[in-house]
Amino acid sequence: MAKSPSFTCTACGATHTKWSGRCDACGDWNTIVEDVGLSAGGKKSLGANRGSAITLTDLQTEESPPPRTHSGIDELDRVLGGGLVPASALLVGGDPGIGKSTLLLQAAAEFARAGVKTIYVSGEEATAQVRMRAKRLGLSDAPVQLASETNLRNILTTLEAEKPGLAIIDSIQTMWSDTVDSAPGSVSQVRSAAHELTTFAKRKGVSVILVGHVTKDGQIAGPRVVEHMVDTVLYFEGERGHQFRILRAVKNRFGPADEIGVFEMTGRGLEQVTNPSALFLSERGKPSAGSVVFAGIEGTRPVLVELQALVAPSPHSQPRRTVVGWDGGRLAMILAVLEARCGIPFAGLDVYLNVAGGMKISEPAADLAVAAALLSAREDAALPEGAVVFGEISLSGALRPAPQTENRLKEAQKLGFTTALAPSGGKAIETSGIKVQQMQDLTSFVGEVFGAG
């Protein structure tokens, strides 16, 4: 049956069932026109029904920054950009057993003690198991409300009735909606549950933290659209053999991305590390061949880490190239530049590169430190004691200065380093107590540091 046309006054927006020369609402003449459909598509198109006009603002409109609630865990607040934003949706991913539930339970306790009504919903564990973990962490007195549920309809009904300030869902892969005909954990279920929880957070002003499983590649399992739905995506990194845990923000609409928080896994849970550089270098002994300290930048904080390289004759026809904590493709590029521009071959040699402490480095400023570690291991010659290295290597063999040089040098000076090997051409940094040795290209670096060009 054809839908009867509708008419709207262009002056006041009043709707009418039929055309007339004068609008009954505002009294203007010849302002009533017939509505034209928003879409001329098929049955699933928008059709002729019109929506409400939205409010538009210009770029000069000033709005106050969103209020933030501090968790009491400084490293977590740093990664969040200064605290938890109301009505925000967060996604936390990490390997099984890395400490996601432990960290979020500690954060839930701190938020609850700060006066934020907090509900922790576990779809993987019973409430008794969560209480046992809270008792072990010394959090039994925190006013956190627990629930063990996987039905999304029941969870949303409870959250709407309780009106909490923070809701933690552990995990999104265990939630299921009765409107989706598929098993929990499937792509459609994960997408539907994430959409419902995110829109609920925006409508009701509740901050929602979702825990997500990761795949073998380290990516959050399920559709990538889940990462686009939420405001913040955090990855929990670390090796089980190390006590260090890195909480990294890969997306944050309310703060800087690539910010990191450093934690140490202890018997009392995760303890924040206020000086990660000292912790990453705590087990470093005297300078040895293949060991180089790199002054890096993670987010807004400088971090000093140790790069370890081992170069040994290969018994195989195809030498091995093994990398842990860095990009394997970039290692191949550094080896090619050393051979093509400096005449230092690595053919027939196995190359192993490791970032100590379970840290993962992605910035190009680590190129020079990697080259120094490779040359030190190949020549069996240690770098001078108290030296840090940073800089980017181009394919021509030239060295490019790294950003935030001053912050790198200040962090190195604070930990007692006296020399910095860096590219020339950057800002002339005057730092008392540390000598900056500037290099023009990779050939001059090899000649000055290792005595060969």
Secondary structure, 3 states (H helix, E strand, C coil): CCCCCCEEECCCCCEECCCCCECCCCCCECCEEECCCCCCCCCCCCCCCCCCCCCCCCCCCCCCCCCCECCCCHHHHHHHCCCECCCCEEEEEECCCCCHHHHHHHHHHHHHHCCCCEEEEECCCCHHHHHHHHHHCCCCCCCCEEEECCEHHHHHHHHHHHCCCEEEEECHHHCECCCCCCCCCCHHHHHHHHHHHHHHHHHHCCEEEEEECECCCCCECCCCHHHHHCCEEEEEECCCCCCEEEEEEEEECCCCCCCEEEEEEECCEEEECCCHHHHHCCCCCCCCCCEEEEEEEECCEEEEEEEEEEEEECCCCCCCEEEECCCHHHHHHHHHHHHHHHCCCCCCEEEEEEEHHHCCCCCHHHHHHHHHHHHHHHHCCCCCCCEEECCEECCCCEEECCCCHHHHHHHHHHCCCCEEEEECCCCCCCCCCCEEEEECEHHHHHHHHHCCC
